[in-house]
Amino acid sequence: MTGSVGIVGAGTMGAGIAQIAAVAGRKVLIADAVPGAAARAVDAIRDRVKTQVARGRLTVDPDALDLTALADPVGLAGCAVVIEAIIEDLAVKQALFAELEAVVADDTILASNTSSLSPTALAAGLAHPERLVGLHFFNPVPAMKLVEVISGLATAPEVADAAADLATAWGKTVVRSTATPGFIVNRIARPFYAEAWRLYEEHATVAQNIDAVLTGAGGFRMGPFALMDLIGHDVNEAVTRSVWAAFGYDPRFAPALAQRALVEAGWLGRKSGRGMYPADGAPAPAPAPAAPPPHAVTEHAVTGLVPPVGDAAPVGDAAPADEREREREPSPLRVLLDRAGVAIVAGDRDGAVSGGPVSGDTARLPGGLVELPSGALLTLSEGTTATALAAAFGRPVIVADRFLDPATATAAAIAPSDGCPPAAVTEAVGLLQAAGLDVYVIDDVPGLIVTRTVAMLANLAADALAGRVASEPDIDAAMRLGVNYPLGPLAWARRWGTGTVLRILDNLEDWYRDGHYRPSPLLRRAALAERGLAARESLLPSPGHSGREEGQ
């Protein structure tokens, strides 16, 4: 696409879009209704580009950038594309597009940088709704690589293609989305915040410990509470509330009462001087004090227990090849034992642990089981509480949270069963500290921190995939580039195994019984396919698998 680019809105987002367009060599016209705002944006863009050139990050001539400030959108009549970046208000945006349609050429593309409003609704009153498309950039625009291209119900395919080509030419990675609430990123990201709030409201541990575990064990760049303080709790809660309402008040998207209290108090985050944390930053997290590691532990390879829902999964030699291969890999607990350097005694396998029988109706523990010198058992979370497992095993149990990568993790959360002797907790803490981890002992909540968060991210991603919101590669790319997740949620589900993610969700839903953790039907179907057949290349089967083509 050639021709000039019009930007309506000279705020942070509009100026950022204008900057990348101008740096890419396009003629850019910026309009803003506030007197002098567009001119100030032009000056600020040149100053920012000069700074980038001085630092060696850009090689353009800042004074040669083709930027023009306008006081009225009427001056955008000759633009090939006009992108609005104004207030997130449906009526205001609709009025602007009606005004633009009256002055621009018939083939001008109209694009909205909306982060939450549907392009279908934005285009509803236009004479030519087929030329309106969502073009959602992320803040800060010059630094963030992702752009979501959102097709409304009437958006012409060639218009979406042209918008995608434009963003690609400006150096962005494009993902395609339908006009669903929250699009890709703001829809799928809700559990990253929601699970943190649920843990906080359940008093599992303090906020700074939740942040520390999600960064040190989960590999996330920022913890959810620190990130919400940066974004602004008013903004974050408004997006959550919007998505919740758009999905008919689905409990999976419900906002947190604790965050509503922050907003009502005016504790919005850094911009207001305090949020979840005070203005001078988060309190230091509080890992467990240093403890001596046990001299030796017993490792039991328990893989034969039945899942809590559905038919028994095949194990051992009866399992499909891909599952047997996963079980041959060192379990996360074995990786941690190797890191700790403690002596390992081989224990029982497939059903009996010395000192107490394993109930056959609890949950599979394919990650193995470690017996501590005290007789307490340490296992990896599958969404079941330690207390429930202790009742099944007839002895104390300590559940460990999951990891992005146990070989490089720097933190771990553990939850002891009710009545677990302090000496057993000390043994588990010392063992994991010997592996180089900061250990956080939290209350016995199912799914701990990383386990429930990642399972829910994968669950909503699977739902989006099932609804054809976006492709599997685009969903994972959007979450890596749009919110800096260390791994796309669908790739994460494959790493853990879709059967494992399903068991976690089923166990969580069985515990809470509020609909929040109900698994996506596609995730359940993918887990069955993983169990019975070789894993598919995509979680979503091709239309031919059902004997009918899409659209029939």
MITIGU-492901 format. One record per residue (C-alpha): x, y, z. Coordinates in steps of 0.25 Angstrom, whole numbers, plus 5000, padded with zeros to 4 digits. Example, Ala and Ser with C-alpha at 12.3 -4.5 7.8 and 13.67 -1.06 7.14 Angstrom:
% residues 2
504949825031;505549965029;
% end
This chain:
% residues 552
500050005000;500550144996;500150284999;500050365012;499650315026;498750385035;498750375050;497550425058;497950445073;499350505077;499450435090;500450325094;499850215084;499550315073;500950375074;501650235074;500850195062;501250325055;502750305059;502850165053;502150205040;503050325038;504250245041;503850145031;503850255020;502350295020;501750435019;500950445032;499850545036;499450555051;498150615055;497650645069;496450725074;497250785085;497950905081;499450895079;499450745082;499850695069;500950795067;501450755081;501450605077;502250645064;503350705072;503350595082;503450495071;504650565065;505350575079;505150425082;505650385068;506850475070;507150405083;507050275077;508050315066;509050365076;508950235083;509150155070;507850095069;507350165057;508050225045;506950315039;507050475039;506050525049;505950655042;505550585029;504350505035;503150545027;502250585039;501050685038;500150735049;498750765047;497650825055;496450755048;496250615042;495750685029;497250705025;497350545024;496450545012;497650495003;498150385012;498250245007;497950195021;497550265034;497750205047;497050255059;497650245073;496650325082;495850295094;495250155096;493850195095;492950135084;492050255081;493250345080;493950255071;492750225062;492550375061;493950395056;493850285046;492550345040;493350485039;494550415033;493650345023;493050475018;494450535014;495350415010;495350344997;494550224994;495750134995;496350185007;496550085018;496050125032;496750055044;496450055059;497550035069;496449995079;496949895089;495549845093;494449895084;493949815073;494249855058;492849805055;492149905064;493150015060;492749995045;491249975048;490750115043;491750135031;491350135017;492550045014;492749955026;493649865018;494749965019;494949965034;495949875041;496549865055;497949895055;498349875070;499749925073;500449905087;501050005096;502150055095;501850045080;503250065075;503849955084;502649855084;502749755071;501349705072;500149765064;498749695064;497949705051;496549685054;495449665044;494049705047;492849635041;492849725029;494349745028;494749705013;495849605013;496749695004;496649805014;497149715025;498249675016;498649815013;498649855028;499549735031;500449765020;500549905025;500949865039;501949765034;502549875025;502749955038;503549845044;502449775052;502049635054;500549615050;499549525056;498149515051;496849505060;495349505058;494549615065;494449545079;494449615092;495849645096;496349595082;497549495085;498449555096;497449625105;496549505105;497549395107;498349475117;497249495127;497749375136;499049435138;498449535147;497149455151;497949345157;498849435165;497649505171;496949375174;498249335182;498249465189;496849465193;496949315198;498149365206;499049265200;500249355202;500649505200;500649575187;502149595186;502349445188;501349415176;502149505167;503449445171;502949305168;502349335155;503649405151;504649305157;503849175154;502949215143;503949295135;503049415133;503749545132;502949615142;501949565153;500449605151;500449695163;501649775159;501049775144;499749825149;500349935157;501149975144;499849965135;498950035145;497849955153;496750045147;497250005133;497449865136;496149845143;495349915132;495849825122;495549705131;494149755134;493949785119;494349645115;493549585126;492249655122;492449625107;492549475110;491249475118;491849485132;492649355130;493249325143;494649305136;494749445134;494149505147;494849625152;495449625166;494749695178;496149725184;496549795171;495249875171;495549925185;496949975180;496150055169;495150105178;496250155188;497050225176;498150125178;498350115163;499850075163;501150155159;500350265153;499550295166;500750275176;500350145181;499550015176;499749875181;501149925185;501550055191;502250165182;503650125186;503449985181;502949845185;503349785198;504449685197;503849545196;503949455208;504549315204;504749205215;505949225224;507149135221;507048985224;507948875223;507648775212;507348625215;508548535213;507748435204;506348425199;505548305192;504948325178;503748255175;503348245160;501848245162;501148255149;499948155149;498948235157;497548265151;497148405146;496048465154;495148485142;494848395130;495448255127;496748215132;497848265124;498848155119;500148155126;501548085124;501647995112;500148015109;500248165107;500348225093;501848245088;501848405091;501348385105;502348275108;503448365102;503048475112;503148375123;504548335120;504948475121;505548515135;504348565143;504448715148;504648655162;505848565157;506448695151;506348765164;506948645172;508048645162;508248795164;508248775179;509248665179;508648575189;508748425190;507548355183;507048225187;506148155177;504748125182;503548055178;502848065164;501448065159;500548055172;501248025185;501948125194;502648065206;501948095218;500548115212;499748075200;499348175189;497948195187;497548155172;496448265171;497248395174;498148445163;499248405154;500548445158;501448435146;502448535151;502848425161;502848435176;504048465186;503948405200;504748495210;505448435222;504248465231;503348385223;502648505217;502448495202;502848605192;502148615178;501848705167;500548785166;499448725157;498348815163;498048735175;498248785189;499348725198;498348695209;497448615199;498748535195;499148515209;497748455212;497948355200;499448325204;499148315219;500348405222;500748555221;500948605207;501648725201;501248775187;502248855179;501848955168;502248935154;503349005146;503549065132;504948985133;505348915146;506748925141;506849075141;505749115151;506149205163;504949195171;503949085176;502649085183;502248965192;500948945200;500948845212;499648765215;498948805228;499648745240;500948725232;502048715243;502948845242;504148755241;503648695228;503448835223;504848865227;505348745219;504648785207;505148935208;506548885210;506448795198;505948905188;506949005194;508048905191;507648915177;507849065177;506449105179;505749205187;504649135194;503249195197;502349115206;500949145203;499549105208;499048975203;498249025191;498048935179;498948965167;499849055175;500349175167;501049135153;500249015151;498849075152;499249205144;499849125132;498749025132;497749135131;498549215120;498549085112;497049065115;496649195109;497649185098;496949055094;495649115095;496049225086;496649125076;495349045076;494549175073;495549205061;495849335067;497249315062;498249205058;499049125067;500349195063;499749335064;499249305078;500549265083;501249375076;500249475081;500549435095;502049435094;502149565087;500949645092;501149615107;502549555107;502149415112;503349315112;502549215104;501249215096;500149155105;499849045094;501349015093;501349005108;500148905108;500948815099;502148825107;501348785120;500448695112;499048725109;498648605117;499348675129;498748805127;497348745126;497548665139;498048795146;496748865141;495848755145;496448745159;496348895161;494848895156;494548775165;495048855177;494448995174;493148945166;492949095162;493149075147;494449155147;495349045143;494448965134;495348905123;495148945108;494448835101;495648845090;496648825101;495948695106;495848655091;497348675089;497648605102;496848485097;497548485084;498948495091;498548375099;498048285088;498848335076;500148405072;499948555075;499448635064;500348755059;499148845063;498248835075;497148875065;496748755056;496648795041;495248805036;495448675028;495548595041;494048615043;493648575029;493148715025;493848845020;493848975028;492649055025;491748945021;
% end
